C-alpha cells in the first residue's frame, strides 16, 4: 500500500503521532485498542524514516510553518 502526503501533512501528522498519549498543551488522542495503537506506531515509524525535519534545530519553526500552510490550504478549524 502506498499513501501519498505532501510534506506539510507528513510533518504535522508525524508530530501528532509522536505526541499522542502525552498531555502536551492539552493534546490527547483516544486509542481504543492495542491494534489501533500498534497501527499508529507503524505509521509514525514510516513517517520518521522519511522525514528529516525532526532532526534539525529549527524543527519547531518548520512545524509551525507546515501547520499554517496546511490550515490555509484546507480551511481553518
C-alpha positions as CSV (number, residue, x, y, z in Angstrom):
1,X,0.0,0.0,0.0
2,X,1.2,3.5,-0.8
3,X,-0.1,6.6,0.9
4,X,0.8,10.0,-0.5
5,X,1.1,13.0,1.7
6,X,2.5,16.4,1.0
7,X,5.5,17.5,3.1
8,X,3.4,19.7,5.4
9,X,0.8,17.0,6.1
10,X,3.5,14.4,6.8
11,X,5.3,16.7,9.3
12,X,2.1,17.7,11.1
13,X,0.9,14.0,11.2
14,X,4.3,12.9,12.5
15,X,4.2,15.4,15.3
16,X,0.7,14.4,16.2
17,X,1.5,10.7,16.3
18,X,4.7,11.3,18.3
19,X,2.8,13.4,20.9
20,X,-0.3,11.2,21.3
21,X,-0.8,9.9,24.8
22,X,1.1,12.8,26.2
23,X,-0.8,15.7,27.7
24,X,1.2,18.2,25.9
25,X,-0.7,21.5,25.7
26,X,-3.9,19.6,26.2
27,X,-3.3,17.3,23.2
28,X,-4.8,13.8,23.5
29,X,-5.7,11.2,21.0
30,X,-8.2,8.5,22.2
31,X,-6.9,5.0,21.3
32,X,-9.5,2.3,21.7
33,X,-7.3,-0.9,21.3
34,X,-3.8,-2.2,21.0
35,X,-4.4,-2.7,17.3
36,X,-5.1,1.0,16.8
37,X,-2.0,1.9,18.9
38,X,0.2,-0.5,17.0
39,X,-1.1,0.7,13.7
40,X,-0.4,4.3,14.7
41,X,3.1,3.4,15.8
42,X,3.7,1.8,12.4
43,X,2.6,4.9,10.6
44,X,4.7,7.1,12.9
45,X,7.7,4.9,12.2
46,X,7.2,5.1,8.4
47,X,7.0,8.9,8.6
48,X,10.1,9.1,10.8
49,X,12.0,7.1,8.2
50,X,11.2,9.6,5.5
51,X,11.3,12.9,7.4
52,X,14.4,14.9,8.3
53,X,12.9,18.0,9.9
54,X,12.6,16.4,13.4
55,X,16.4,16.3,13.5
56,X,17.0,19.9,12.6
57,X,17.5,22.7,15.1
58,X,14.6,24.7,13.7
59,X,12.1,21.8,13.9
60,X,9.5,23.8,15.9
61,X,9.6,26.6,13.4
62,X,9.3,24.2,10.5
63,X,6.3,22.5,12.2
64,X,4.6,25.9,12.8
65,X,5.0,26.8,9.1
66,X,3.8,23.4,8.0
67,X,0.7,23.7,10.2
68,X,-0.1,27.2,8.9
69,X,0.2,26.1,5.3
70,X,-1.9,23.0,5.9
71,X,-4.6,25.1,7.6
72,X,-4.5,27.7,4.8
73,X,-5.0,25.0,2.1
74,X,-7.7,23.1,3.8
75,X,-9.5,25.8,5.7
76,X,-9.4,26.7,9.4
77,X,-10.7,24.8,12.4
